[in-house]
Amino acid sequence: MKSSKILIVFIFFAFLHNVSAQLTVKDQDPKEEHTLLQINDEGFGGSLTIPSIDEIKEPNVKLYNLLGTLYWNGSALGCSNVGSLNDLSDAKYDGSSLFLGEGAGGISDDGENFNTAVGGHALYSNTSGSINTASGYRALYSNTTGHHNTANGISALYSNTSGNYNTANGPGALYHNTIGSNNTASGCEALYNNREGDYNTASGHGALHSNTTGNHNTANGHGALCWDETGNYNTAIGFYAAQFVNGLSNTTCLGNGASVSSSNQVRIGNSSVTSIGGCQDWTTISDIRYKQNVKEDVGGLDFILGLRPITYNLNVSAIANKLGEDIRIDENGNKVSEQPSKQILASRSEKESVRQTGFAAQEVEELANRLGYDFSGIDKPENLDNFYGLRYAEFVVPLVKAMQEQQEIITKQEELIAKMDKRLRDLESNKDN
């Protein structure tokens, strides 16, 4: 009956307006009354006071104040006696560094390190590392002395210990980095396996994923340079650009699926590209001040006359297969074949239908070797995995040489003809006399 009476009184007074400034509900203990609930009139609103108790026998489905903390159904609804961040169980501020989250900045010293960690166990192992920012569960977890690092995302820069000036944005970005410095990774698992590599920049999911010790690489695009482990000074821009390049240096790949096969190569576009151009011719440096061992031993008529001009259709599909343009990496890190899009298939088909004109690189090489001519127009492969190529602009020079030789022959023939013509006229003149 006691609980029923309290409910009736509560409902009655709840609908009164400006009648009483305060409503107090007490128990019916004859020895010592205890306040159970207090409702206060605040003028334009009201407040509810629940007195604190020392213990609760049955916390389920109840609203109660236990030792100054408000609970509902056994769960705390707020904090009590909090005057600063340091009063919270999962927050700490030491005047220069701020840590928010369970285990954040776990063993960090109290020096003026100016670190910020937000997330469970972020910067957990830090000792004297300074000016670091970690946001996300276990971001920069293993960092001890590294400084000027920024990690945003779950486990970003997780393994970093003493690497400096790194920036990782995305889950698992720069995950395995330990001592590598001056790296920037933006995207899920970008530069994931980097350990000691420096000055690398990766933007895109899985970009430079396998890099371990390579330096000065730049990869922009999903899966760009994703299999490179030790290469240096490589640049890949585009979806899966240079995805299978590994151990090479000073290469550049521009465009979707663009790939190189040797160091010091530049490739624009994949095998499906049908036109590359601009509004101006390509310029090659040709300054005599920087040319040494100048000779005139250019192949001429013999070289040009020995060439076999041909027409042909290019097997674009075979080239694409050789370059692995349709290979992708699945979620388990395995290489899998992907069906090309309709646009890519149409582009390959269009290119394969075009009747091309040119020479066979191997035949040109054989001819030049036979003539003892070191012809720079042949792009020779460094190994069996590479392609032969021809630089057709280089053929202009032997063509000019051939024309000069031909003109020399013509001039000599003209001189001989002139002499024979004069001799014939002299003979005819003497006959007339």
Beta strands, then each sheet from edge to edge (+ up, - down):
strand 1: 22-26
strand 2: 35-41
strand 3: 46-49
strand 4: 52-53
strand 5: 63-66
strand 6: 69-72
strand 7: 75-76
strand 8: 91-93
strand 9: 98-100
strand 10: 116-118
strand 11: 133-135
strand 12: 150-152
strand 13: 167-169
strand 14: 184-186
strand 15: 201-203
strand 16: 218-220
strand 17: 235-237
strand 18: 252-254
strand 19: 266-268
strand 20: 310-312
strand 21: 327-329
strand 22: 335-337
strand 23: 356-358
strand 24: 378-379
strand 25: 389-390
sheet 1: 1+ 2- 3+
sheet 2: 4+ 5+ 6- 7+
sheet 3: 8+ 9- 10- 11- 12- 13- 14- 15- 16- 17- 18- 19-
sheet 4: 20+ 23-
sheet 5: 21+ 22-
sheet 6: 24+ 25-
end
